[in-house]
């Protein structure tokens, strides 16, 4: 009785998925790390943005697009204008 000699591991397609899949993920993680280190996001100054928002915000605007969120949501399709508060 003679046993068949099995082919080497690289001749099996599913073995390339088992080894190659995680290898691709490791390479992609190093590429992501490189991109994160070489092009960091700028630091956001929250206080400066708050000051700009206060300056740009209109005070007591009669425009209908500045209605409160709940009222605008409830009357978006009907076109009911926002009530004017004295």
C-alpha positions in Angstrom: 0.0 0.0 0.0 1.3 3.4 -1.0 0.1 6.7 0.5 -0.4 9.8 -1.7 2.0 12.6 -1.0 0.0 15.8 -0.2 0.8 19.0 -2.1 2.5 21.9 -0.2 0.3 24.3 1.7 0.6 27.1 -0.8 -1.2 25.1 -3.4 -4.5 25.1 -1.4 -6.6 28.2 -2.1 -8.4 28.2 1.3 -5.0 28.4 3.0 -4.3 31.7 1.3 -7.6 33.0 2.7 -6.7 31.9 6.2 -3.2 33.4 6.1 -3.7 36.2 3.6 -6.8 37.7 5.2 -5.2 38.6 8.5 -2.0 39.6 6.8 -3.9 42.2 4.7 -5.5 43.6 7.8 -2.2 44.0 9.5 -0.7 45.8 6.5 -3.8 48.1 6.3 -3.5 48.9 10.0 0.1 50.0 9.5 -1.0 52.2 6.5 -3.7 53.7 8.7 -1.2 54.4 11.5 1.1 56.1 9.0 -1.7 58.3 7.7 -2.8 59.2 11.2 0.7 60.2 12.2 1.7 62.1 9.1 -1.6 64.1 8.8 -3.1 64.8 12.2 -6.3 66.7 12.5 -6.0 70.3 13.6 -6.8 71.2 17.2 -10.3 72.7 17.5 -10.7 75.8 19.7 -14.2 75.2 21.2 -14.2 78.6 22.9 -13.4 80.5 19.7 -16.2 78.6 17.9 -18.6 79.5 20.7 -17.7 83.2 20.4 -18.2 83.1 16.7 -21.6 81.4 17.1 -22.7 84.1 19.6 -21.6 86.9 17.2 -23.3 85.3 14.2 -26.5 84.4 15.9 -29.4 86.8 15.3 -31.2 88.2 18.3 -35.0 88.0 18.2 -35.1 87.2 14.5 -38.6 87.4 13.0 -37.6 85.0 10.2 -39.7 81.8 10.1 -36.6 79.6 9.5 -35.5 80.6 13.1 -38.5 79.0 14.7 -38.0 76.6 17.6 -37.0 73.1 16.6 -40.1 71.3 17.9 -42.5 73.8 16.3 -40.7 73.8 13.0 -40.7 70.1 12.9 -44.4 69.9 13.7 -45.3 72.5 11.1 -42.8 71.9 8.4 -45.4 70.6 5.9 -48.2 72.9 6.8 -46.4 76.1 6.5 -47.9 77.5 9.7 -45.9 80.6 10.7 -44.3 80.8 14.1 -46.4 82.7 16.7 -44.9 86.1 17.6 -44.2 86.4 21.3 -44.6 89.8 22.8 
